[in-house]
Amino acid sequence: MKVKEMTFEFPEKPYKADYKIILGETLENLHKIEDEKFDLVITSPPYNVGKEYETKKSIESYLLEQERVIEELIRVTSSKGNICWQVGNYVEKGEIFPLDIFYYPIFKKHNLKLRNRIVWHFGHGLHASNRFSGRYETILWFSKTNDYIFNLDDVRVPSQYPGKRHFKGLKKGELSGNPKGKNPADVWEILIKDWENELWDIPNVKSNHPEKTEHPCQYPIELVERCVLALTNEGSWVLDPFAGVGSTMIASIKNNRNVIGIEKEKKYVDITKQRIDKLFKGKLKIRPITQPIHKPSPNDKVAIFPQEWLSLKFNGNNK
Ligand SMILES: C[S@@+](CC[C@H](N)C(=O)[O-])C[C@H]1O[C@@H](n2cnc3c(N)ncnc32)[C@H](O)[C@@H]1O
């Protein structure tokens, strides 16, 4: 397949970031990129679940194909660089295959080091009837070496109990926390008051989310921003080899990181272009990184147990 390359330039550049969107096949284009260019590779690869942009194949041939891509990604990652691989489940005849379990040995075989298996929890989604409803996906964060970029202070969240003090030992009476906030941990659940709840709950990008485009499985800009801020420095290069509608690109540009995205579907590349354009014009709808998730108050209509169900006795709601 002939690869068409496009670089979009926009008149105003309020951010200090270079960026390039490549319309084409991931592997073919990775071959053209120099070694160790990127401090962060972050992506949500195709899950092989038969979305409109993928042809479903056996899990074995899917993983073999992905391993070729991963080898190239490791080559283009800098020695201080990191790779974040965001995946959910592959489903076959109702049986689920958690993709991170299948991917882990591939990265390990190539000497990458797992730093966190981050659980991205979201409150909404399809209601399953033959198993418990799925409410999380994961991000495998690997570093290429033991000397890797990690800016914890840039992503700390305020502590729930900043006034807590050591109650015994040499430090008795001294404040035990960090005035910069606490480590956000590996379950990301930005709740209303993530500053109070200590969890990061980043809503899944579904139809009522401000960032939603026509892409069937976008991830939230906010999710990428955490990784961009923690795992790169200003001026670093970031790569998303399966860029979709450019969520990684936006998260990177917004934080003055240079970025390349590769995507084979022109319609998604076009949306990326529009989103970046809007970002530069200050018109892109983004769910801000610290915005609370809406929780219904007990008096909201949707939170009140409906009249029609009052006479029913089931476990779920009306115990
Ligand atoms: C899970 S989606 C990524 C969505 C993205 N994270 C976002 O927020 O928009 C995977 C993307 O990879 C693209 N893709 C799949 N196989 C590809 C390949 N071989 N080369 C280039 N892009 C590919 C698909 O078209 C799809 O948009």
Ligand as a Chemical Component Dictionary entry (heavy atoms), coordinates in Angstrom:
data_LIG
# 
_chem_comp.id                   LIG 
_chem_comp.type                 NON-POLYMER 
_chem_comp.pdbx_formal_charge   0 
_chem_comp.three_letter_code    LIG 
# 
loop_
_chem_comp_atom.comp_id 
_chem_comp_atom.atom_id 
_chem_comp_atom.alt_atom_id 
_chem_comp_atom.type_symbol 
_chem_comp_atom.charge 
_chem_comp_atom.model_Cartn_x 
_chem_comp_atom.model_Cartn_y 
_chem_comp_atom.model_Cartn_z 
_chem_comp_atom.pdbx_ordinal 
LIG C1  C1  C 0  -8.365 1.855  19.691 1  
LIG S1  S1  S 1  -8.258 2.964  18.381 2  
LIG C2  C2  C 0  -7.327 4.309  19.016 3  
LIG C3  C3  C 0  -8.185 5.470  19.424 4  
LIG C4  C4  C 0  -7.381 6.624  19.972 5  
LIG N1  N1  N 0  -6.728 6.279  21.228 6  
LIG C5  C5  C 0  -8.249 7.874  20.189 7  
LIG O1  O1  O 0  -8.449 8.303  21.347 8  
LIG O2  O2  O -1 -8.768 8.382  19.200 9  
LIG C6  C6  C 0  -7.106 2.194  17.307 10 
LIG C7  C7  C 0  -6.872 2.938  16.003 11 
LIG O3  O3  O 0  -5.843 2.275  15.278 12 
LIG C8  C8  C 0  -6.116 2.369  13.887 13 
LIG N2  N2  N 0  -5.382 1.260  13.248 14 
LIG C9  C9  C 0  -5.654 -0.066 13.365 15 
LIG N3  N3  N 0  -4.754 -0.792 12.685 16 
LIG C10 C10 C 0  -3.882 0.091  12.120 17 
LIG C11 C11 C 0  -2.709 -0.045 11.319 18 
LIG N4  N4  N 0  -2.283 -1.245 10.939 19 
LIG N5  N5  N 0  -2.081 1.070  10.933 20 
LIG C12 C12 C 0  -2.522 2.296  11.311 21 
LIG N6  N6  N 0  -3.605 2.501  12.091 22 
LIG C13 C13 C 0  -4.282 1.409  12.489 23 
LIG C14 C14 C 0  -7.620 2.270  13.808 24 
LIG O4  O4  O 0  -8.118 2.837  12.617 25 
LIG C15 C15 C 0  -8.073 2.987  15.058 26 
LIG O5  O5  O 0  -8.418 4.332  14.811 27 
# 
loop_
_chem_comp_bond.comp_id 
_chem_comp_bond.atom_id_1 
_chem_comp_bond.atom_id_2 
_chem_comp_bond.value_order 
_chem_comp_bond.pdbx_ordinal 
LIG C1  S1  SING 1  
LIG S1  C2  SING 2  
LIG S1  C6  SING 3  
LIG C2  C3  SING 4  
LIG C3  C4  SING 5  
LIG C4  N1  SING 6  
LIG C4  C5  SING 7  
LIG C5  O1  DOUB 8  
LIG C5  O2  SING 9  
LIG C6  C7  SING 10 
LIG C7  O3  SING 11 
LIG C7  C15 SING 12 
LIG O3  C8  SING 13 
LIG C8  N2  SING 14 
LIG C8  C14 SING 15 
LIG N2  C9  SING 16 
LIG N2  C13 SING 17 
LIG C9  N3  DOUB 18 
LIG N3  C10 SING 19 
LIG C10 C11 SING 20 
LIG C10 C13 DOUB 21 
LIG C11 N4  SING 22 
LIG C11 N5  DOUB 23 
LIG N5  C12 SING 24 
LIG C12 N6  DOUB 25 
LIG N6  C13 SING 26 
LIG C14 O4  SING 27 
LIG C14 C15 SING 28 
LIG C15 O5  SING 29 
# 
